[in-house]
Amino acid sequence: MITTLVQPLINAGNRILDTLPLCPFVSIEAITLDNQTLAAISWFIPFNEIIALLNTWLAAIVIWYAAKTVMRWAKMIS
């Protein structure tokens, strides 16, 4: 009885999954810019500096949460 109720849901899920591409990155790979365009965009928006800043910020946040968790486990803070 449960199989007869679940089987249509499984079939619908399979149909939905069949419509998706095998690799989700195919459409992203199709969008390419030449190096001159990227250089012009990078001149206005400093991607390297933004990524470096975000990496530093993320590392600081991870260290802060790790220290906070260890202190809570050690009952140093409430």
N, C-alpha and C positions, 0 to 999 in steps of 0.2 A: 504494500500500500504506500509506504513512504517513497519507494522507488518511483512509483507512478506519479507522485506529487513533485518529486525533485527532478525527474528526467526532463520535463519541459524547461526548467530553469537552467539546467546544464546545457541543453541544446541552444537556448537563447544566448547564454554566455559564450559558447563556442562560436556562434555566428558573429557575435560582437568582436571576439578576439581574431576571427578570420579576416575581418575587414581592416585590422591594423597592419601596418607594414612590419616585415620581419625585423628591420633595424630602424629605430627611431631617428638615427643620425643621418639617414640618406637625404632628407630634405635640408638638413643643416649643411651637409657637405656640398649640396648643389648651390648654396649661396656663397660665392667667393668674391672677394674684392682684390683688385690688383695692389701691388705694394705701394704705388704712388697714392692711391686713394687712402690706404691705411696710414701712410706717412702724413698725409694732410690732416686726417682726423686726429691722429696722435699728436700733431703739433698744437691743436686747440685743446684737446683733452689728454692730460698726462696719465695714460693708463698705467705705465710702470710705477709711477709714484702712488697712484691710487691703490694698486694691488699691494705694494709694499706697506702702505699705511694700514690697509685692511688686515693684512697678515699680522702686523705688529699688534693691532687692536684685538684681533681674535686670540692671539697668544696671551695677551694680558688678561682677557676675560676668562680664558680657560684656566690660567694659573690662579686667578682670584677665586673662581668657583671651586677648584681643587683644594686650595688652602682653606676655604670656608667649610668645605665638607669634612676635611680632616680635623679641623678645630671642633666642629660639631660632634664628630665621633669621639673625640677626646674630651668632650664636655668642657671645652675652654670657653665657648660662647653659647648663648642660648638661641 
